[in-house]
Amino acid sequence: MNWPRPYNIIDCSQVDVKDWLKETDICLVPIGSCEQHGNHLPLRTDSITAEVITDRAAQKANVPYTPLVWCGYSPQHMREPGSAAGTITLRSTTLQAILYDIGRSLIHHGFNKIIYVTGHGSNIKVLDPLLRTLRYETGAFIALYKAYSERDLSLVQDIIENPKEETPGWHCSEMETAQDMAYNMNLVRMDRAVKEFTHAPGWMGPAFSKPDGSAGVTFKNQEYIAVPMEHHEYSDSGVVGNPFRATPEKGEKLFERFASYLADFLEEVKKIKVNVTNRAFVNRA
């Protein structure tokens, strides 16, 4: 029998892992989230993004990847107690610890280059200390790929139709809706969809405005100020943008574009020489 090669290492035997390490020292780690995405998209939207793009890029570049870390850093999406928003968040230290242990385990077994792939923007807020710790402790090559576009749409601007002011790359807007459509149309309820744009929280007063889902607020036409706030304080429905121009065809093109970009990056990473100086994962109890 001609056995198909598993790319997800959870489907590998230890023989398969050894075979992978004969060919590559790279392993991908997809990270998503479980959080409210308005009334028309599933809680797993960011996880879909991370998992699909990781799988496609891995096959294009012929490298393995770990199972999806399906829960991320999403405290701003919890809403008030009893709200039934459905969000499950990890504390920053919990997410860092989980991803640290995954990275150290992979390095322990022989991988020298760990690429984390996040489909959720807020994960980035807490991951820099983790990335640096892994590099400083082991000497491994550590990187984080953002598998989405928000303000910088240069990679996908020929695919999307929403103008910049309709925030096509933000929460539940054109891009996320299109990708979920491409993944599984049954998960997308356009009969519930709304178009909404961000506003500064009412308690901040009229001197402030908010252009999108970033951490910043605008004051005197400049955006130098970051204010921790809840998502529902600047978006009543949970939507940031206009989902109504989304199509599954666009979603397929977006998946391919982000995956191809990552695969091209991986081909360059293969050329980098890495000297891991501390491989053993000793403090794992």
Phi, psi and omega per residue, in radians:
M1 nan 2.427 3.118
N2 -1.588 1.746 -3.051
W3 -1.323 2.298 3.056
P4 -1.218 2.521 -3.090
R5 -1.397 2.192 3.073
P6 -1.371 2.333 3.063
Y7 -1.644 -0.583 3.085
N8 -1.394 2.098 -2.991
I9 -1.168 -0.280 3.076
I10 -1.210 -0.348 3.078
D11 -1.602 -0.044 -3.125
C12 -1.552 2.652 2.839
S13 -1.542 3.036 3.105
Q14 -1.151 -0.444 3.049
V15 -1.129 -0.751 3.130
D16 -1.113 -0.690 3.119
V17 -1.094 -0.735 3.089
K18 -1.056 -0.710 3.119
D19 -1.118 -0.724 3.091
W20 -1.035 -0.771 -3.067
L21 -1.218 -0.288 3.017
K22 -1.279 -0.385 -3.055
E23 -1.851 -0.568 -3.035
T24 -2.638 2.653 3.047
D25 -1.931 0.312 -3.127
I26 -1.793 2.451 2.955
C27 -2.454 2.387 3.113
L28 -1.662 2.589 3.100
V29 -2.273 1.763 3.130
P30 -1.358 2.423 -3.137
I31 -2.255 2.213 3.117
G32 -2.054 -2.510 3.053
S33 -2.793 2.891 3.016
C34 -2.218 1.694 -3.009
E35 -2.654 2.738 3.142
Q36 -1.002 2.392 3.046
H37 -2.285 1.080 -3.138
G38 1.165 -2.807 -3.119
N39 -1.680 -0.122 -3.025
H40 -1.976 -0.184 -3.125
L41 -2.069 2.677 -3.106
P42 -1.325 2.784 3.110
L43 -1.051 -0.432 -3.062
R44 -1.542 0.229 -3.047
T45 -0.901 -0.888 -3.121
D46 -1.169 -0.524 3.090
S47 -1.236 -0.638 3.041
I48 -1.018 -0.841 -3.137
T49 -0.973 -0.900 -3.084
A50 -1.127 -0.758 -3.034
E51 -1.241 -0.797 -3.105
V52 -1.144 -0.814 -3.105
I53 -1.152 -0.696 3.093
T54 -1.074 -0.826 -3.115
D55 -1.076 -0.777 -3.122
R56 -1.167 -0.764 -3.141
A57 -1.134 -0.687 3.138
A58 -1.058 -0.738 -3.139
Q59 -1.250 -0.600 3.096
K60 -1.164 -0.720 -3.072
A61 -1.671 -0.109 3.130
N62 1.042 1.046 3.058
V63 -2.354 2.748 3.125
P64 -1.534 2.954 3.072
Y65 -2.569 2.814 3.133
T66 -1.559 2.941 2.979
P67 -1.046 2.704 3.117
L68 -1.087 2.355 2.889
V69 -1.526 1.779 -2.882
W70 -1.449 -0.165 -3.094
C71 -2.088 2.366 -3.093
G72 -2.246 -2.730 -3.099
Y73 -1.695 1.796 -3.020
S74 -2.424 0.769 -3.075
P75 -1.103 -0.498 -3.092
Q76 -1.253 -0.166 -3.126
H77 -1.814 0.130 -3.083
M78 -1.267 -0.651 -3.046
R79 1.112 -3.036 -3.017
E80 -1.290 2.724 3.110
P81 -0.984 2.382 -3.138
G82 1.444 0.143 -3.063
S83 -1.330 -0.346 -3.101
A84 1.107 0.499 3.117
A85 -1.172 -0.466 3.061
G86 1.578 -0.195 -3.111
T87 -1.052 2.383 2.968
I88 -2.086 2.039 -3.111
T89 -1.989 2.634 2.946
L90 -1.768 2.532 2.985
R91 -1.136 2.693 -3.090
S92 -0.976 -0.743 -3.117
T93 -1.192 -0.556 3.104
T94 -1.179 -0.822 3.126
L95 -1.088 -0.755 3.113
Q96 -1.048 -0.742 -3.109
A97 -1.150 -0.741 3.135
I98 -1.083 -0.835 -3.087
L99 -1.254 -0.522 3.027
Y100 -1.106 -0.831 -3.113
D101 -1.117 -0.666 3.084
I102 -1.108 -0.828 -3.140
G103 -1.081 -0.799 -3.137
R104 -1.135 -0.617 3.100
S105 -1.114 -0.777 -3.141
L106 -1.134 -0.738 3.103
I107 -1.119 -0.707 3.101
H108 -0.937 -0.704 -3.038
H109 -1.482 -0.180 3.045
G110 2.255 -0.100 3.081
F111 -1.330 2.396 -3.108
N112 -1.865 -0.249 -3.038
K113 -2.335 2.010 -3.101
I114 -1.982 2.125 -3.139
I115 -2.001 1.939 3.047
Y116 -1.447 2.382 -3.102
V117 -2.115 1.897 -3.096
T118 -1.835 2.376 3.031
G119 -1.762 0.070 -3.058
H120 -2.229 2.135 -3.031
G121 -1.100 -0.664 -3.063
S122 -1.217 -0.296 3.038
N123 -1.036 -0.592 -3.088
I124 -1.091 -0.539 -3.090
K125 -1.018 -0.478 -3.015
V126 -2.065 0.049 -2.988
L127 -1.673 -0.285 -3.113
D128 -1.014 -0.770 3.090
P129 -1.025 -0.652 3.106
L130 -1.111 -0.867 -3.093
L131 -1.029 -0.752 -3.132
R132 -1.205 -0.691 3.120
T133 -1.046 -0.806 3.137
L134 -1.075 -0.749 3.141
R135 -1.161 -0.824 -3.077
Y136 -1.145 -0.632 -3.101
E137 -1.324 -0.571 -2.952
T138 -2.059 -0.439 -3.013
G139 1.473 0.013 3.140
A140 -1.201 2.783 3.009
F141 -1.457 2.137 -3.087
I142 -2.191 2.335 3.131
A143 -2.543 2.818 3.090
L144 -2.250 2.155 3.102
Y145 -1.838 2.202 3.074
K146 -1.523 1.888 -3.034
A147 -1.547 0.835 -3.104
Y148 -2.897 2.927 3.020
S149 -2.176 2.456 3.035
E150 -2.123 -1.551 3.095
R151 -1.352 -0.660 3.137
D152 -1.534 1.812 -3.079
L153 -1.858 0.236 -3.007
S154 -1.059 -0.571 -3.102
L155 -1.228 -0.459 -2.988
V156 -2.248 0.243 -2.999
Q157 -1.128 -0.360 3.116
D158 -1.452 -0.121 -3.114
I159 -1.722 -0.724 -3.032
I160 -1.440 2.731 3.120
E161 -1.975 -0.488 -3.130
N162 -1.030 2.320 3.026
P163 -1.183 2.895 -3.064
K164 -0.958 -0.673 -3.094
E165 -1.207 -0.216 3.069
E166 -1.689 0.240 3.026
T167 0.700 1.135 -3.033
P168 -1.106 -0.426 -3.097
G169 -1.659 0.015 -3.052
W170 -1.606 -2.991 -2.920
H171 -1.022 1.987 3.048
C172 1.261 0.143 -3.095
S173 -1.439 -2.700 -2.985
E174 -1.015 -0.793 -3.018
M175 -1.218 -0.886 -3.131
E176 -1.109 -0.689 3.125
T177 -1.123 -0.746 3.134
A178 -1.112 -0.724 -3.130
Q179 -1.176 -0.704 3.075
D180 -1.120 -0.647 3.074
M181 -1.063 -0.767 3.139
A182 -1.143 -0.581 -3.137
Y183 -1.286 -0.864 -3.105
N184 -2.902 1.817 -3.111
M185 -1.031 -0.465 -3.109
N186 -1.206 -0.243 3.130
L187 -1.570 -0.122 -3.037
V188 -1.917 2.109 -3.111
R189 -1.918 1.434 -3.114
M190 -1.185 -0.288 3.053
D191 -1.186 -0.281 3.108
R192 -1.793 -0.103 -2.986
A193 -1.233 2.592 3.045
V194 -2.358 2.781 3.017
K195 -1.826 2.189 -3.131
E196 -2.587 2.522 3.105
F197 -2.097 2.744 -2.979
T198 -1.274 2.745 3.059
H199 -2.503 2.689 3.044
A200 -1.139 2.564 3.080
P201 -0.959 2.454 -3.102
G202 -0.988 -0.562 -3.094
W203 -1.267 -0.166 -3.138
M204 -1.459 -0.406 3.116
G205 1.634 2.957 -3.000
P206 -1.273 -0.155 -3.136
A207 -1.327 -0.177 -3.048
F208 -2.040 2.640 3.004
S209 -2.469 2.945 -3.089
K210 -2.461 2.029 -3.010
P211 -1.395 -0.432 -3.066
D212 -2.863 -2.772 -3.063
G213 -1.556 0.237 3.130
S214 -1.219 3.066 -3.127
A215 -1.355 -0.216 -3.022
G216 -1.561 2.787 2.940
V217 -2.156 2.669 -3.123
T218 -1.656 2.285 3.099
F219 -2.418 2.203 -3.070
K220 0.940 0.748 3.071
N221 1.131 0.284 3.085
Q222 -2.224 2.712 -3.111
E223 -2.121 1.275 3.141
Y224 -1.840 0.017 -2.962
I225 -2.079 2.209 3.044
A226 -1.878 2.299 -3.117
V227 -2.259 2.035 3.055
P228 -1.039 2.269 3.141
M229 -2.663 2.837 3.110
E230 -1.454 2.590 -3.088
H231 -1.049 -0.689 -3.103
H232 -1.248 -0.192 3.100
E233 -1.318 -0.378 3.110
Y234 -2.111 0.022 3.040
S235 -2.558 1.905 -3.030
D236 -1.116 -0.677 -3.071
S237 -1.615 -0.278 -3.007
G238 1.703 -0.177 3.137
V239 -1.583 2.451 3.026
V240 -2.204 1.544 3.112
G241 2.287 -2.780 -3.064
N242 -2.148 1.880 -3.123
P243 -1.474 -0.055 -2.889
F244 -1.389 -0.153 3.041
R245 -1.675 0.106 -3.123
A246 -1.261 2.510 3.013
T247 -2.461 2.712 3.084
P248 -1.116 -0.518 3.108
E249 -1.123 -0.717 3.058
K250 -1.110 -0.722 -3.140
G251 -1.057 -0.723 3.101
E252 -1.098 -0.751 3.112
K253 -1.121 -0.674 3.120
L254 -1.138 -0.802 3.092
F255 -0.972 -0.818 -3.103
E256 -1.140 -0.695 -3.117
R257 -1.128 -0.850 -3.132
F258 -1.153 -0.660 3.135
A259 -1.204 -0.697 3.141
S260 -1.162 -0.679 3.092
Y261 -1.072 -0.794 3.128
L262 -1.129 -0.730 3.138
A263 -1.085 -0.707 3.097
D264 -1.097 -0.714 3.081
F265 -1.067 -0.748 -3.128
L266 -1.098 -0.642 3.111
E267 -1.095 -0.619 3.086
E268 -1.273 -0.663 3.130
V269 -1.109 -0.554 3.108
K270 -1.007 -0.499 -3.085
K271 -1.414 -0.258 -3.071
I272 -1.340 2.276 3.090
K273 -1.528 2.217 -3.076
V274 -2.184 2.371 3.090
N275 -2.012 1.753 3.098
V276 -1.352 2.154 -3.046
T277 -1.785 -0.219 -3.089
N278 -2.534 1.517 -3.010
R279 -1.561 -0.673 -2.999
A280 -1.149 2.259 3.063
F281 -1.581 1.521 -3.000
V282 -1.445 -0.815 -3.043
N283 -1.516 1.089 -3.045
R284 -1.895 0.064 -3.114
A285 -1.353 nan nan
